[in-house]
């Protein structure tokens, strides 16, 4: 008798949380998610309400509005919902560039405008759930419009290392491609991380480095899951 098949990661439905202080938006997103085959674990008007409502359950993606009626701070909200182990997709009106930039700096995986078609929003949810970097016009606009946004001043070799490493190559392969010692490649990587910390954009994980590379134009937007382990 053949062994019973176990569900694969692909088979499991994407689990979604929703934070928006407008009930109509929450209901609309919930319906759209469910129609797309996603599972909505909880929806709330506040970030704290969502965390409390999840009661330890983990979403793959939390769709977060940036301007909530409880007077909470964007960075605090992003960090709070991230503390549940979930990725954060910003869902906000397009003209709140400062808020979008703050959310991206806090670690949000991407931004999708509320004016987007429902199919586009659902595609963004699926993309973020896979661990992809959601790089779009709204992300680029938020960065370009922010005069306080500072790119890390990377040297040519540092940019080469970041380009290859953030693209998904192991550090050993990066060193081989560049014709340098593995220890030298690690030194470059350490310096890159220090430089990002110095401009207020820390990148402790490989996913963070991929985001920084995309933000600084070292890499285009990528549809690749590079994991989140420290190296």
C-alpha positions, 0 to 999 in steps of 0.5 A: 500500500502506497504511503499517504502523500504529505502536503507540500509547501506549494499545497499549503495555502498562503496565510494572510493577516490584514491591518486597516482601520477602515472596515470596508477595506478589511472586508474587501481584502479578506474577500479578495484573499479568500477568492484567491485561495489564501487563508485570512487568519485575522483582520484588525483595525490596529497592529496590536489588535492583529498581534493579539488576535493571531494569538501566536499563529504566524502569517506568511504576509501581513497587509498593513495600512500605514496611516491608522486611526489609533495614532500609532507610528509606522516603524513601530507598527512594522516592527510589531507585526514583523515580531510575529514572524510574518513578512509585511506588505504595505497597502497604502495610498500612493501620495504618502511617500514619507510613510512608505519610505519609513516602512521600507526602512523598517523592513517591509517587503514592499508596497502596493497602492490602494488604487491597484487592481485587486488582481495586482494586490493579490499577486503582490501578496503571493510574491511576498509570501514566496519571499520575493523582493517586491520592487516597483514604481512605488518603492522607487518613488519613495526612495527618490523622493526622500532627501534623507535617504542615503546610499552606502558609499561602496567601492567598486569591488564591494559593489561586485561582491554585493552584486554576486552575493545578493544574487544568490551565490554562496560567498565561496563562489563569489570569491572564486568568480572574482579571483579573491580569497574567501577570507577577502570576500568575507572582509568585503561583505563585513565592510558592506554591512558596516557601511549600511549600518552607518547610513541607517540601513542595516543589512544583517541577513542575505535578504536585507542585503538583496533589498539594499542592492535593489534600493541602490540600483546594484541589482534590478528587482528580483523574483528570487528567494535567497533565504534569510540566514546570516552568513 
